[in-house]
C-alpha cells in the first residue's frame, strides 16, 4: 500500500493556483459530491461547524479517490487535535488564529514526529493504512501540508516572520475576522480591508509561501490577480441558499 500523494501541496509549491470550496454541512454526502465537482480542494470545517472527528473521518472516506483534495480546518492550533486529524488521514490542515512566530513554530512541531516535532507515534492509524504503508513515519512529512490562518492586526504585524517559518506551506487570510479587528465588523469589503489583504498576498509570496483566502464568486478572480494561490470561491451553505430565489420565483 502506497502513501497518497498530496496533489494540493505539490501544486502550491509549483505556484499553480488552486480553486476551492468551503464545506460546513458536516456531511459525507456533500463531501462525496464535491470530491469530483471540478474543484482542486474542499475545506472541511471544524472551527465554525459542529464537525467532530468521526464525522470528518467519514468525509475523508467519501472524498477518497476524488479529484479534489480535502483540507481540514481544525478548531484550534492544538497539538492533540492536530495529531488526531493527521491520524485519521488528513494530509492538509488549516489552523485558525495564529498570532505570532511562536504559535507558527508550535504548529510545525505538532505536525512532525520526533525529533523534529512532538506528534505522537501511532502504528495502526488510518493515515498509515492501518499499518500497511511501509515507512509511513519517514515518508509522511513530504505529503503533509500546513496552512496557518492570520486574521488580526496583531498577526499582520508579524506576517512576514510567520510566513518565513520553516515547515509552513501557506498562510490563509481570514477576511471576516480581519475586518472585525480593523473596526469594520460585518463589512469585509471595506476598501481599507482590501488594501491589507492585497498587501498580505505580496508579503506571503515574498516569503516563498502560498497565500490563501475565502471570498465569494464575484471576488475570486480579483484575489487570483492579487497573487493569492489557493482561493475558495464559495460554500455549500451559500449554494443551498441560492434555493431561496427558486422558492421566491414560484411563490410570486
N, C-alpha and C positions, 0 to 999 in steps of 0.2 A: 504494500500500500504506500502511495506517494503522498508527500505533503502538498496540499493545494497551493497553487501559485496565486499570490495576491496581485491580480492584474491592476487593481486600483492603485496600489502603492507604486508599482513599476511605471504606470502611466504618468503619475505625478512627478516621479523622478526624471522622466523623459521630457517633462514640460508639456504633456498632452492634456488639454482641457477635458475635465470630467463633469458631465451634466448629471445631476441627481434629483431625487425627490424625497420629501420628508414623510415618514410613516409614523403616525401617532395613535393608530387604532388598536395597537396591541393584538393584531390579527395575523395568524399564519396564512389565512386565505388572501388577505391583502398583500402580504409579502410574496406569496406564490404568484399572484397576478403581476406584481411589479418586477419580479425576477426576470421576466422575458418581455418587458414592455418597451425596451429600447434605451432605457436609462443606463448610465455607466455605474451608478451607485445608488443605494437606497439607505437612508438613515433610519435605523430602528431606535426610537427614542425611549429612554427610561428615566430621563430627568423630569420632563414635564408631562409624562404619560404614566398611567398605572401599569407599567410594563415590568413585570417581575422576571427573575432569572429563568424559571422554567418556560415562561411564555416566550422570552427571547430565544431560547433554545429551539422551540417549535418553529419560530420564524426563520431561524438559520437552517433548520431542516428543510423548510418549504422552499428556500432560495437556492438550495444546493443544486448545482448543475445549470443554474440560470446564467444569463449573460450579464446581469447586474451584480455588483459586489456589495455585500452588506457592510455597513458601517454602524457600529453600536455606540450610542451616546450613553455613557454611564451617568448615574445620578450625581456623582461627585468624584473628585480626584482622590480616590480612596484605594489603598493598596489591596484590601480584601476584596472589594468589588471588582477591581481590575483583574485580579487573579482568577476570580470565578468566571468572569466573562471570557477571559482567554481560554480557560479550561473547557468551556462548552463549545469552543471553536471559533469565537470571534477573532478575526485577524486584524481588523481596523477599529480602533477605539477613538472616540471624540470625548475629551474630558472638559467639563464646563468650569468656568470661573477661575481660570488660572491667573494669578495676580502678579507673580514675580518669578525671578530666575530660580529661587529655591524651590518653589512649587513645581516648576517645569522640570527641574532635576529630579525631584521626588517621583514625578510621573514616569520618567525614564527608568529609575530604579525599580519601580513597581512592574514595569513591562519586561524586565530582564531577570534571568536566572543568576545566582551567584557564580562568579564573584563580581560580575558587573552590576548586579542588582539584588533584589530580595524576593523575586517571585518564588512562591512555594513550588517544590518539585513533586508533581504527581506522576504516576506511572501508567495509569489506565484511563485517563480522561478522554472525552470525545475529540479534543484538539489533536491528540496523538493517535487517533484511530483506535482508541481503546487498547493501546499498546502495540498496534500493528505497524505504525510508522517508525521505521528504523532510524535511530539517531535524531529523533524529533527535537530533543533538547538542544542539540547543536545547530540544527537547520532552522528552527523556528524564527530566530531574530531576523533572518533575511526576508521573511514574509509578513512580519508584523509591522503595522503602520500606526504611528502615534500622532494624533491631531490634538492640539490644545486650543481651547476656546478663550479668547480675550474679549472682554465685554465691559470694561470700565475705564475711566480716565486714568486711574492709578496703573492699571495694567498697560494701557497705551504708553505711559511714560517709560515702561520697561520693555516695550515690544521688541526693539532691536536685540536686546540681550536674551529675551525669551526665545526668539526665533533662532538665535545662534547656538542654542544648547544642542550638543551632540545627542542624537537619538530621537530628536523631534523631526517629524516628516512634514508637518504642515501646521499652520495657525489659522484658526477659524474666527472670523469677526461676527459677534452677535449683535445685529442692528438694534433689536428691541431693548436689550439691557443697556447697551451703549448709549442709545438716545435718552433713556430714562436717567442714566447717571449724568448726562450732559445737561439735564434740565428740560428735555423735550419728551416727557413720558407720553407714549401713545402716538408719537409723531417722528418715527424713524426716517421719514422722507425729508426732514428739515435740511436745507442746504448746508448748514454747519456740520451736520452728521455725515452727509455725503463727502464733505471735504476730508473729514477724519478717515472715513472708510477708503477713499481713494489714496490718501497718503499711506494708510496701513498696508495696502496691497504692494505699493512700491517698496516699503521698508522690509516686508517679509520676503519679497523676491530678491532684494539686495542681499539678504542673509542666506540666499540659496535654498529657501524653503517654499512650499506651496501655500498660497493664500486661498482661503475658502470663505463662503458666505451663503446665507439663505435669504433669497428675495423672491418676489413674485415673478410671474411670467414676463410682465412688462419691463422689468429691470434686469433680467438675466443677461441680455446682450451688453447692456451698459457695464455690468460688472466684469464680464469677459474682456471687454475693451479696456477696462482699467487694469487688467492683468491678473484678475482672480482666476485660479486654475480649477478648483472644484466648487461648482456653483449649484445649489439646489434651487430649482425654479418653480416649485410648487409643493403641495402636500396632499395626502389622502383626504384629510378633513376638508381642505379647500375644494378638491374635486367633487366631493359629495355635496358641498354647499352650493355648487352650481345647479344642483337639482331644484333649488328654490325658484329659479327662473322658469324651469319646466312646469312646476306646480302652478306658478302665477299665470303662465300662459294659458292654461286650460281652466283656470278659475275665473278668468275675466268674463 
